[in-house]
């Protein structure tokens, strides 16, 4: 099991990303629009830089929903390889046939 503080920090980041997603997207549209004057684009760039860093989507870490493990994460199943192996041994994952010989 991962540290509770690490898991909660990641959850806070997810909430912050959801709160600021629309604002960040609007600022990025202004920044990328080459038809606008450079001063206006620069002001938008400064506003974007002033926003919290944790509101960026790239700051979110994929973590196992079962254990919170940050590595060896399968996106399709939203869990780590270790949790998948344990649940597969119990027969809790539909369609997974675990071989043993």
C-alpha positions, 0 to 999 in steps of 0.5 A, a space after each residue: 500500500 502506498 503512502 496515504 499522503 502521496 495518494 491524497 496529494 495526487 487526488 488534490 492535483 486531480 481536483 485542481 486540474 478539473 477546477 482550472 481546466 477551462 481557464 487554462 484551455 482559454 489562455 492557451 488558445 489566446 497564446 497560440 493565436 498568431 493573429 492577436 497582438 504580441 502584447 495580448 499573447 504575452 499577458 495571457 502567457 504571464 497569467 498562465 504562468 501565474 496559475 498553480 503548477 498542480 493545475 496542469 494535467 501533466 502533474 497527475 501521476 497514474 496510480 493503482 486504484 487498489 493499492 495506490 502504487 505509482 509504477 507498473 500501472 495498466 491504464 486499461 485496468 487502472 491498477 498495477 501489475 501486482 494488484 492484477 496478479 492478486 485479483 487474477 489469482 482470486 478469479 476476480 478479473 473477468 476474462 483473465 485466465 491465469 496459468 499455473 503448471 
